[in-house]
Amino acid sequence: MADLFCCVRNRKVLYRNDKSHSIEGSTSEEDIIIDFLKNEGADYQRELWRQILDEERESFEARQKRTSRPSNPSQDASGPGDETSPEAWLQQLTVQYNERGWQPKMATVRDVFETIQPFTSAITSLTQSNGAAQIVWGSLMLVFQAVLRFANLWDDLNSLLESLTKALPRIHLYTELYHTPRLHKSLRLVYRRFIDICLTTQDFLEETCMSTVLRIQWASFAQTFKRKTKELLDANMEFEKEVELASHQEQRDRHIMILSAIGSNTEHPLAEATLTTNIDLHRNDKFCGRQDVLLQLQSYLEPGVTPSGESSSSASCLIHAIGGMGKTETALEYTYRFRSTYSHIFWLRAQSADSLRTSYLDVVMRLNLLQNRSGPELSTTEKVRVGLEWFQSTGRFSHALPPVLLYADAIDHRWLLVFDNAEDIATIRPFWPASTQGSIIVTSQNPQIQHLTQHNIQLKPLTLSEGASLIQTYLNRGRSEEDAAKELSSTLGGHPLAIIHFVGYISRSQCPIDQISRDLNQRLKSSRIWNMVDAYGSSDARAYKHSLRTVWDLALDRLTDDSRLLLECMAFLDPDHTQVELFVGPTSGDTEDATSASGWQYWDRARFDSAVANLSERHLIERYLYNNGDSLRIHRALQRSILNDLDRDLARRDLRFETIVSILRRALPTVNIIGRSDASQFPTFARYLPQVLSVHAVLVDSHPPIKGSLEFVEVVADIGFYCRTRDETVALPLLYTAERICKDAEASKVSEDETRNPLRLEADILSLISVIVKPRGKEGRDKAMVYIDRIIAIHKEELKDIPREKWTELQGTNFFRALMDKALTLCYADQIDEAAPMYKEGMEYYKSVGNEVRLNHLRVQQLWVLSSRQKKEETQKEAAESLDFMIRTLGEENPLTQQSRSRAAGALFTIGDVEKALKMHEQVFGWRLGKYGNRHDETFGSQYCLAVCYQHVGELEKAVCALKEILSNSTVTEEWRVQDVTRVKFRLYLVLKAQGKQDEAGEILKEMNAYLVQRRGDLPAGTKEWTDKDDMGLLDGDIVTLDHGRTCGIWSNGQFW
């Protein structure tokens, strides 16, 4: 070994590393001293890896303690599968992201983890240690936990992480190479570089307290990140060089082995040609992926060696997963790929005691173990015992030893047993050899069999790349449809049998792949393909003894009634993360509660655990246990299959839908309409929003359609109040569906009970819709006015026979809430005079009933009336008092408080109090930047108002930076429209012009000229010559929402615009 010193002192050898590659603050390999005489070869490399991993683990755990957050699921949770899988880590992140309201971002997080998984799997196989993967996942988790504090960094950080993952080597392609010391050394450097980058990122995010400060420091950190990524790329290049050298070494060694085998064939005749096997299944030449699993399996089944050179123990491994995941195919591929390692390979059909007994007796006959045996015919039990004795003596059974084995070395007598599709431990235990040599593979849906084996591997869904490769291999169409293949694989959850099933249909119909992906989103079309008995056919795909439909039916037929009920309920919920407390309550005390008003009663824990255990036996669900709550997971392909099955039993499907809605109704709080806003409810809404979205998706995709229920409308109305402050694009589809359900109920004269009046619920839904569409330009404002007039009409009809003094507070609040929404919409249209009397009437009512929260909310809105009329002192007084009340009552973190501060700042600018407006806009911008990120329309609106204030206090460079940052981050959406972007550009033109940068300002004006001409053309002919102020007024008019800030016309004192 070139990297070892030639001198040996005290039986110790020093491994020297190139100092130029050492990572700052860590031990380099030159400092690691190994007992070379005891750890030569692979053991020596493992010891180097062990010491590196110990150091990285220590660094990781130190950061973990410093953040006071548990980041290792093994410390805070338990779940199925091996520790190298990222799923447990992802489940914990899902909990945290859901509670933060970031559930849409989990798709990106999963993509990052999936991209890195081949790297961690290969490292695990090479090091034979789960610790390497745990440190990678833990380091990534620390990063994704830390960024939760800074929404504004999400997109930028995601971009950096994307470049980081691309810098990793495609290591899974190289794990079968000859593992030279330098290959290990270069790989360790890649590994350490990666961990260093993750922990450096986490340090930066944790050490910075404020989002505004972090924005200033981000550019410097981004440069550090890119520099370290460049170092990782350099390390990767060194690794690639070593891979090439290792490849040459491997080819040379193979050549020597072949020559040696030819020369010694007469003395040592054991070769693959003499392999004894009963496998009659042909190798699948279309087998794709699972390289990391095969290598991990090979490392598990590789026996240890005693000092005398004999195998120290047998090795066994369970391959477990849901049906159709490819357990049998993976085991079969292993028997072909590594068959030269064994002298005997036997395949046992273990799905039942009878089939296993038959297979085992066939092995006994194939080994000729009963030849030359005198005496009476042996019983079946005795024949099994004879076979066990042979395996337990590693093939050296005295009665009938194949002659070739008499001359073979011990290493050539290795056998492999495969128990395929085992049901349980009791079935296979009588046939389990108590041997000191040999290897055993068990495939099963039952993860409990891992208690019998030394190791276990849970087969995970295929990655996007593996799934796409499988699709393209079967279709043989080249790579022209790769993106569509990835989308199809993702839609089917990476389930191999489901993929092959649909690929067979594609092959037979000769349709494009993307057409099937579209059809999968329509349950009527997809169910026809799901239910086809022979979608693939022997000509289109490798024949499998069970169809996709049969695989699920065999599993479901064995379920208890409770298990079936739980599984069907989960089919409506988020397949990746369903909270257990939905079914059993948040605490054990709640299980004693009587049936709720919604009709749902919590299960007791024993009943629920029994149902989960029954489902887990067949891998139909996975359970993850955390200190802050358990969660369940179901495979997407199984979820789709259950929904298709329910579509054939409409009564049962509708009953399950009603059950799930009742479960959600009990889990979600009821919004306090009278109190206006309770931010303490937001975490609960965020936690369960993915479940509501999932139920909605099932509802709209069902065929025949589920009619829905008013209880579901009530759920949507409550969670809609939360959504409108977080993600309005998520809320609108829910609200439109709820509106349709209300209209259907009204048409059929259906009212579920006295508390669920369809007209009243429709008014609540329309109110939320109007709030969302109102800021979307003139068209959105006109739609909102139609909705509001409908709401007012509904409430007037309800109250027409009731004197005002007899109104309940809820009735009065609902009526005046609608009236104030109309006043606000009129302000959006610059119709202040029409809005003013409505505000006055509303404020008088809320004073009369003592509703301080809504009264002060109206005082904030009325600032627009006061400021546009240039009532300076009154505006300042009302702004200070109402905002002070909001802060004291609702708190700084309530979105309504920040909205009130933003509106107050706008009013102060209108009356010319720019300095105060600037300070308030800075506060709002900092809050929105941290909560919503730098690409949210409300963040853009605050940043624009801030830039205008900077312009008018003379801080022109700050104004330019803010405006350019908006343009850099802008993406046109329903909320941040082309008109908003154009106005930002024109404001930038004005500021650059004020700086004397005429050329740059002229380029911007030239870019906007066509739009300005079009806008001027909307006005009557003969208008005076246009000035910058005139153009700003056009761009700043009622086509831009008032909450994004207006500074011209009635919204200006004439001096500041």
Secondary structure by P-SEA (a helix, b strand, c coil): cccccccccccbbbbbcccccccccccccccccccccccccaaaaaaaaaaaaaaaaaaaaaaaaaaccccccccccccccccccaaaaaaaaaaaaaaaccccaaaaaaaaaaaaaaaaaaaaaaaccaaaaaaaaaaaaaaaaaacccccaaaaaaaaaaaaaaacccccccccccccaaaaaaaaaaaaaaaaaaaaaaaaaaacccaaaaaaaaaaaaaaaaaaaaaaaaaaaaaaaaaaaaaaaaaaaaaaaaaaaaaacccccccccccccccccccccccccaaaaaaaaaaaacccccccccccbbbbbbbcccccccaaaaaaaaaaaccccccbbbbbbcccaaaaaaaaaaaaaaaccccccccccccaaaaaaaaaaaaaaccccccccccccccccccccbbbbbbccccccccccccccccccbbbbbbcccccccccccbbbbbccccaaaaaaaaaaaacccccaaaaaaaaaaaacccaaaaaaaaaaaaaacccaaaaaaaaacaaaaaaaaaccccccccccccccccaaaaaaaaaaaccaaaaaaaaaacccccccccccccccccccccccccccccbbbbcaaaaaaaaaaaaaaccbbbbbcccccbbbbbaaaaaaaaaaaaacaaaaaaaaaaaaaaaaaabbbbcccccccccaaaaaaacaaaaaaaaaaaaaccccccccaaaaaaaaaaaaaaaaccaaaaaaaaaaaaaaaaaaaaacccccccccaaaaaaaaaaaaaaaaccccaaaaaaaaaaaaaaaaaaaaaacccccccccaaaaaaaaaaaaaaaaaaaaacccccaaaaaaaaaaaaaaacaaaaaaaaaaaaaaaaaaacaaaaaaaaaaaaaaaaaaacccccaaaaaaaaaaaaaaaaacaaaaaaaaaaaaaaaaaaccccccaaaaaaaaaaaaaaaaacaaaaaaaaaaaaaaaccccccccaaaaaaaaaaaaaaaaaacaaaaaaaaaaaaaaaaaaaaaacccccccccaaaaaaaaaccccccccccccccccccccc
